Amino acid sequence: MAGRDLFFAFLLLVGLGLALRCWLLERRLEQARKQLEEQDQLLREVVERLRLVPDRSPAQTAARPEAFAVDLAQADLKQRLKGGDAPKPIPERYRLVAALARRGLVAADIAEILEIAPGEAEELIKLARVSGER
């Protein structure tokens, strides 16, 4: 009789363990569902924002630099007409980046020398190339 009671106690413990495991798995599943719903909502918002962005054909993209140059020239003219024709001084950091880039240093080296982020160094090099360094 004692063996039978021990067997039923063992079965009861196994059943309780399985029930606990199922409950924990159900909680994890519910958390995963919530995360999935949040990511799905975020994805919908991104898709909606992308729908609002106007499509640009390759012809428009190719013509973009010329349009930018025209806009820049007009902005420069407006600025001079307003009386702000005095050029603003170039910050020292920009001059240093441009000088180091002209000497052949890459963005990672410039970032290390000036103690700035590599991404910032890359952007400053691009700005220096675009501006043609006054």
C-alpha positions in Angstrom: 0.0 0.0 0.0 2.9 2.4 0.8 4.3 1.8 -2.7 1.0 2.7 -4.3 0.8 6.0 -2.3 4.4 6.8 -3.3 3.6 6.1 -6.9 0.5 8.4 -6.8 2.5 11.2 -5.1 5.2 10.9 -7.8 2.5 11.1 -10.5 1.0 14.1 -8.7 4.4 15.9 -8.6 5.0 15.1 -12.3 1.5 16.4 -13.2 2.1 19.6 -11.2 5.5 20.0 -12.9 4.0 19.7 -16.3 1.2 22.1 -15.4 3.8 24.6 -14.2 5.9 24.2 -17.3 2.8 24.7 -19.5 1.8 27.8 -17.6 5.4 29.3 -18.0 5.4 28.5 -21.8 2.0 30.1 -22.1 3.3 33.3 -20.5 6.3 33.3 -22.8 4.0 32.8 -25.8 1.8 35.7 -24.6 4.9 38.0 -24.3 6.1 37.0 -27.7 2.6 37.8 -29.1 2.7 41.2 -27.6 6.1 41.9 -29.0 5.0 40.7 -32.4 2.0 43.0 -32.2 4.2 46.0 -31.3 6.6 45.2 -34.1 3.7 44.8 -36.5 2.3 48.2 -35.5 5.7 49.8 -36.0 6.0 48.2 -39.4 2.6 49.5 -40.4 3.6 53.0 -39.3 6.8 52.8 -41.3 5.0 51.5 -44.4 2.5 54.4 -44.0 5.3 56.9 -43.8 6.9 55.4 -46.9 3.6 55.8 -48.8 3.7 59.5 -48.0 7.2 59.9 -49.5 6.9 61.0 -53.1 8.3 58.5 -55.7 11.4 59.7 -57.5 12.1 58.4 -60.9 15.7 57.9 -62.0 15.4 61.0 -64.3 14.4 63.1 -61.2 17.3 61.6 -59.2 19.8 62.3 -62.0 18.6 65.9 -62.4 18.8 66.5 -58.7 22.4 67.9 -58.5 21.6 70.6 -61.2 18.4 71.5 -59.3 20.3 71.7 -56.1 22.9 74.0 -57.7 20.2 76.3 -59.0 18.5 76.4 -55.5 21.9 77.0 -53.9 22.6 79.9 -56.3 19.2 81.4 -55.6 19.7 81.1 -51.9 23.1 82.7 -52.1 21.7 85.6 -54.1 18.8 86.1 -51.6 21.3 86.1 -48.8 23.5 88.8 -50.5 20.4 90.9 -51.3 19.4 90.8 -47.6 22.9 92.2 -46.7 24.4 89.1 -45.4 27.1 88.8 -48.1 30.0 88.5 -45.6 31.1 84.9 -45.6 30.9 83.1 -42.3 34.2 81.9 -40.9 34.8 78.2 -41.4 35.0 76.4 -38.0 38.5 75.2 -37.2 37.4 71.6 -37.0 36.2 71.7 -40.6 39.5 73.2 -41.8 41.5 70.6 -39.9 39.5 67.7 -41.4 39.8 69.1 -44.9 43.6 69.6 -44.5 44.1 66.1 -43.1 41.9 64.6 -45.9 43.9 66.4 -48.5 47.0 64.8 -47.1 45.5 61.4 -47.7 44.3 60.4 -44.3 41.2 58.3 -44.0 38.2 59.0 -41.8 39.2 56.6 -39.1 42.7 58.2 -38.8 41.2 61.7 -38.7 38.7 60.6 -36.1 41.5 59.3 -33.9 43.6 62.4 -34.3 40.8 64.9 -33.6 39.1 62.6 -31.0 35.8 62.6 -32.8 33.5 59.7 -33.9 34.5 58.0 -37.2 31.0 58.7 -38.7 31.4 62.4 -37.9 34.8 62.4 -39.5 33.3 60.9 -42.7 30.6 63.5 -42.8 33.0 66.3 -42.3 35.2 65.0 -45.2 32.1 64.8 -47.4 31.2 68.4 -46.4 34.8 69.6 -47.2 34.6 67.9 -50.6 31.2 69.4 -51.4 32.1 72.9 -50.3 35.4 73.0 -52.1 37.0 74.6 -49.1 36.8 78.4 -49.3 
